[in-house]
Structures are given as structure tokens and as C-alpha cells.
Amino acid sequence: MMKTLRMRSLLSDSEEELIRTAIACAIEVHRGLGPGLIEHFYRRALCLEFESRGISFDTEHPVSVKYRETTIGVHRLDFVVEKTIVLELKAVERLELVHTAQVISYLRASRHRAGLLLNFNAAPLTIRRIVL
């Protein structure tokens, strides 16, 4: 019997469970809608999925970007789930490194530790987990 090696997570058990739940919600939305729609439709469907499961979330969550203690702009995060996990939704042909960099930037600015980058235009749904 082959033994699977797993790295110890930097996240708490509750954060890990929240990530699994968010992924399950995204899979359910992708299963129901499939690829090919614009991002807005996936965002709205994910809202409905979170609501149906009693999961709190914020959409278009504003986060200030500062340079030398001066706000120079504002990020708008697609989702912050349970005030813990950042979700960035895409509906693109394929994810690029710039999309991952975008999530890292969001995590740093918002001071959250974990995020998911989700591409709904792929079959199957593409998921990148990012933890700082």
C-alpha cells in the first residue's frame, strides 16, 4: 500500500475546512453552469451557493493599497469568505502568472493569509490555492 505524504498546513483546521467548503461551492456552480459564461454570472451563482449553505461573504470588498502610509488606490476583492479567505474569480482561456500575482497582491494588501484563484472557463474548473 502506497502512503501519501502531506505537508503540514500553515493554516488552522477551521481555515482548511473553509477552503474545502469554498471549493465545493465553486465546483457546484461550475457543474451547474459549465464553462463559457462571463465572470459576473459565476459570481452571482456563487453568491447564491454561499447563501444556501449559510456561509457569510462579502463581494467587491474594498482594500486600500498604500505606499509610504498614503493610500494610492483601492483593490476590489471578488469575495472574502467568512472574513478569512479571498476568492478571485476568472473566466479566461487559461490562468496566467499575472493572475496568481494579483491574488498575492490582494492577500498582502488585505492581510489575509489564504486565497483561491478560480477559473470557471476551464473544464474542469481550475483552482489555485495561494497561502502566504
matplotlib code that plots the C-alpha trace (Angstrom):
import matplotlib.pyplot as plt

x = [0.0, 1.4, 1.4, 0.5, 2.9, 1.2, 2.9, 1.7, -0.6, 0.3, -3.5, -5.7, -8.1, -11.0, -9.3, -8.7, -12.3, -13.4, -11.2, -12.7, -16.2, -15.5, -14.0, -17.1, -19.3, -17.3, -17.4, -21.2, -21.5, -19.2, -21.1, -24.4, -23.3, -20.3, -17.7, -18.3, -20.1, -18.8, -17.4, -20.4, -22.7, -20.3, -20.0, -23.8, -24.2, -21.5, -23.3, -26.5, -24.5, -22.9, -26.2, -27.9, -25.2, -25.3, -21.8, -21.1, -19.2, -18.5, -18.3, -16.3, -14.6, -12.5, -8.9, -6.7, -3.2, -0.7, 2.7, 4.6, 1.5, -0.5, -3.4, -2.7, -5.6, -8.1, -8.3, -11.8, -11.7, -14.2, -15.0, -13.9, -15.5, -16.2, -13.8, -11.0, -10.4, -10.0, -11.5, -10.6, -12.8, -11.8, -13.5, -10.5, -9.0, -6.2, -4.7, -1.5, 1.2, -0.2, -3.5, -1.6, 0.4, -2.9, -4.2, -0.8, -1.2, -4.7, -3.6, -0.8, -3.0, -5.9, -3.6, -5.4, -3.4, -5.1, -6.8, -8.3, -7.9, -10.8, -11.1, -14.7, -14.0, -11.9, -13.2, -12.7, -12.8, -9.2, -8.3, -5.1, -4.6, -2.4, -1.2, 1.2]
y = [0.0, 3.4, 6.1, 9.6, 12.3, 15.6, 18.7, 20.3, 23.2, 26.7, 27.2, 26.3, 23.4, 25.8, 27.7, 24.4, 23.4, 26.8, 26.4, 22.9, 24.3, 27.3, 24.8, 22.6, 25.6, 26.6, 23.1, 23.0, 26.3, 25.1, 21.8, 23.7, 26.4, 24.9, 27.0, 29.7, 32.4, 35.8, 36.2, 38.1, 35.1, 32.8, 35.5, 35.8, 32.0, 31.6, 34.2, 32.0, 28.9, 30.5, 31.9, 28.5, 27.0, 29.8, 31.0, 34.7, 36.6, 40.0, 40.8, 43.6, 44.1, 47.3, 47.1, 50.2, 50.0, 52.1, 53.5, 55.3, 55.3, 57.1, 55.4, 55.3, 53.2, 50.5, 46.9, 45.3, 41.7, 39.4, 37.6, 37.5, 34.4, 34.3, 37.3, 34.8, 33.5, 35.7, 34.3, 35.7, 34.6, 34.4, 33.3, 33.2, 30.7, 29.8, 31.2, 33.2, 34.1, 37.6, 36.2, 34.5, 37.7, 39.5, 37.2, 37.6, 41.3, 41.1, 38.9, 41.3, 44.4, 42.8, 41.0, 37.7, 34.5, 32.4, 32.8, 30.8, 31.6, 30.1, 29.9, 29.0, 29.0, 25.8, 22.2, 21.1, 24.1, 25.3, 26.0, 27.5, 27.7, 30.5, 30.8, 33.4]
z = [0.0, -1.0, 1.6, 0.7, 2.0, 3.0, 4.2, 7.4, 6.5, 7.7, 8.2, 11.0, 10.8, 10.5, 7.7, 5.9, 6.3, 4.9, 1.9, 1.2, 1.6, -0.8, -3.3, -3.0, -3.7, -6.7, -8.1, -7.6, -9.5, -12.3, -12.5, -12.9, -15.3, -17.1, -18.9, -21.4, -19.4, -18.3, -14.8, -13.5, -13.8, -11.9, -9.2, -8.8, -8.8, -6.2, -4.0, -4.2, -3.3, -0.3, 0.8, 0.5, 2.8, 5.3, 4.6, 5.2, 2.4, 1.1, -2.6, -4.2, -0.9, -0.9, 0.3, 0.3, -1.3, 0.5, -0.3, 2.5, 4.6, 1.9, 0.1, -3.6, -4.7, -3.8, -4.8, -5.1, -4.0, -5.7, -2.5, 1.1, 2.6, 6.4, 6.7, 6.2, 2.6, -0.5, -3.7, -7.1, -10.0, -13.6, -16.8, -19.1, -21.6, -19.1, -15.9, -16.2, -13.7, -13.5, -12.1, -9.3, -8.7, -8.5, -5.7, -3.8, -4.1, -2.7, 0.2, 1.1, 0.9, 2.9, 5.3, 4.7, 4.7, 2.1, -1.2, -4.1, -7.7, -9.7, -13.5, -14.4, -18.2, -17.9, -18.0, -15.3, -13.1, -12.4, -8.8, -7.5, -3.8, -2.5, 1.1, 2.4]

ax = plt.figure().add_subplot(projection="3d")
ax.plot(x, y, z, "-o")
ax.set_aspect("equal")
plt.show()
